[in-house]
Amino acid sequence: MKKLLLLILPLLFASSLEATSTRIDVLDYDSDTGISIYCIAGYAFTTIRSKTNGESSLTQIMRKHGNGGAMPMSCDEYRDTKPLKLWED
């Protein structure tokens, strides 16, 4: 009986938990190069879409930290450090 109760209790509490979702925002996009910058969970990521087959991969943008180290770049840091006319003519 204890084992059955231990299996049922978590199910009762799980239904009351709120589902969490991560918001994804597009920070930048360049159709000529196929480069996109996204904000996912507060951190900046980039994708480069291939012109031949359309494949892409997601890569986290890193910033310099200390002597040769790297730390993930936050979306706010990306917005603050990017040039105003990054991909404009």
matplotlib code that plots the C-alpha trace (Angstrom):
import matplotlib.pyplot as plt

x = [0.0, 2.9, 4.4, 1.1, 0.7, 4.3, 3.4, 0.1, 1.2, 3.6, 1.0, -1.5, 1.1, 2.3, -1.1, -0.9, 2.5, 2.6, 4.4, 7.3, 8.2, 11.1, 10.5, 12.5, 13.0, 14.7, 17.3, 18.8, 18.3, 20.2, 18.6, 21.7, 24.0, 21.4, 22.6, 20.0, 20.5, 18.1, 17.5, 16.7, 16.3, 18.2, 21.2, 22.2, 22.5, 23.2, 22.4, 23.9, 21.6, 23.3, 22.4, 22.8, 20.7, 19.0, 20.5, 21.6, 22.9, 22.4, 25.5, 25.7, 27.4, 30.3, 32.1, 35.6, 36.1, 39.4, 42.6, 41.5, 38.3, 34.8, 31.3, 27.9, 26.7, 23.3, 20.8, 21.2, 25.0, 24.4, 22.0, 24.5, 27.5, 26.2, 26.8, 23.7, 24.2, 25.5, 23.9, 22.5, 23.8]
y = [0.0, 2.4, 1.8, 2.6, 5.8, 6.8, 6.4, 8.3, 11.3, 12.8, 12.5, 14.5, 17.3, 17.3, 18.4, 21.5, 22.6, 25.3, 24.4, 26.6, 27.7, 29.6, 32.6, 32.9, 36.4, 37.3, 40.0, 40.3, 38.8, 39.2, 37.6, 38.1, 36.1, 33.9, 34.9, 35.1, 36.2, 34.8, 35.5, 32.3, 32.2, 35.5, 34.4, 35.2, 32.5, 32.6, 30.5, 30.6, 29.1, 27.4, 28.7, 25.3, 23.0, 25.3, 23.5, 25.5, 24.9, 26.9, 28.3, 30.2, 33.6, 33.9, 37.0, 37.4, 36.9, 37.3, 36.1, 34.0, 32.7, 32.9, 33.4, 33.1, 36.5, 37.7, 39.3, 42.6, 42.5, 41.7, 44.6, 47.0, 45.9, 45.4, 48.2, 50.2, 49.5, 46.0, 44.7, 47.9, 49.3]
z = [0.0, 0.8, -2.6, -4.3, -2.3, -3.2, -6.9, -6.7, -4.5, -7.1, -9.8, -7.7, -7.1, -10.7, -12.0, -9.8, -11.2, -13.8, -17.1, -17.9, -21.4, -22.8, -24.9, -28.1, -29.6, -32.8, -32.1, -35.7, -39.1, -42.4, -45.4, -47.6, -45.3, -43.6, -40.2, -37.4, -33.7, -31.1, -27.5, -25.7, -21.9, -21.6, -23.7, -27.2, -29.9, -33.6, -36.6, -40.1, -42.7, -45.7, -49.1, -50.7, -48.6, -46.0, -43.0, -39.9, -36.4, -33.2, -31.6, -28.3, -28.6, -26.1, -24.7, -23.5, -19.8, -17.9, -19.5, -22.5, -20.9, -22.3, -20.8, -22.4, -23.7, -22.4, -24.7, -22.9, -23.5, -27.2, -27.6, -25.8, -27.8, -31.3, -33.8, -34.7, -38.4, -38.3, -41.5, -43.0, -46.3]

ax = plt.figure().add_subplot(projection="3d")
ax.plot(x, y, z, "-o")
ax.set_aspect("equal")
plt.show()
